[in-house]
Amino acid sequence: MTLAVVDRGASLGGGVGIVALALQQERGWRAGKVQLAVDCAILLASLFVVEPQRIAYSLVGALALNLTLAINHKPGRYVAM
């Protein structure tokens, strides 16, 4: 579902996804890597307020989602009809 939404130029809610797609179009930065970097920064900041086990679960989820996006979403790969 995520890739279907992102491939059509939309986002699943957060502004970070939209910014990542804009940076990909304007500067050539890979959207998945930008999203992963922001997610990692958020998880690092959460070390001060959340227990480490919950952060580990979030990290696994963020890695799975963002690596899938980074691997599959390449500029020009899909063309909307």
C-alpha positions in Angstrom: 0.0 0.0 0.0 2.8 2.4 0.9 4.5 2.1 -2.4 1.3 2.5 -4.3 0.6 5.8 -2.6 4.1 7.1 -2.9 4.4 6.1 -6.5 1.5 8.4 -7.3 3.1 11.4 -5.6 1.2 11.2 -2.3 2.1 10.5 1.3 0.6 8.5 4.2 0.1 11.4 6.4 3.4 12.8 7.6 5.0 15.9 6.1 8.4 14.1 6.1 7.3 11.8 3.3 6.2 14.8 1.2 9.5 16.6 1.9 11.5 13.4 1.0 9.7 13.1 -2.3 10.2 16.8 -3.1 13.9 16.5 -2.3 14.1 13.5 -4.6 12.5 15.4 -7.5 14.5 18.7 -6.9 17.9 17.5 -5.8 18.0 13.8 -6.7 18.2 12.6 -3.1 16.6 9.1 -2.7 13.3 9.5 -0.8 13.8 6.3 1.2 17.2 7.4 2.5 15.9 10.8 3.4 12.9 9.2 5.3 15.3 6.8 7.0 17.6 9.5 8.1 14.7 11.5 9.6 13.2 8.4 11.3 16.6 7.6 12.8 17.0 11.2 14.1 13.5 10.9 15.7 14.4 7.6 17.3 17.7 8.9 18.7 15.9 11.9 20.2 13.4 9.5 21.8 16.1 7.8 23.8 15.6 10.4 26.5 11.9 9.7 27.0 11.1 6.2 25.9 12.4 2.8 27.1 15.0 1.2 24.8 12.9 -1.9 24.1 10.2 0.2 22.5 12.7 2.1 20.5 14.2 -1.2 19.2 10.7 -2.2 17.9 10.2 1.1 16.3 13.7 0.9 14.7 12.9 -2.5 13.2 9.6 -1.1 11.7 11.3 2.0 10.4 14.1 0.0 8.8 11.7 -2.4 7.1 9.5 0.4 5.7 12.2 2.7 4.6 14.5 0.1 3.1 11.5 -1.2 1.1 10.9 2.4 -0.1 14.6 3.0 -0.9 14.9 -0.3 -2.9 11.7 0.0 -4.9 11.0 3.7 -5.4 13.3 4.9 -8.1 12.8 8.1 -10.1 11.2 7.3 -13.5 10.5 3.7 -12.6 6.7 4.0 -12.7 4.7 6.1 -15.2 1.2 7.1 -14.3 -1.3 6.6 -17.1 
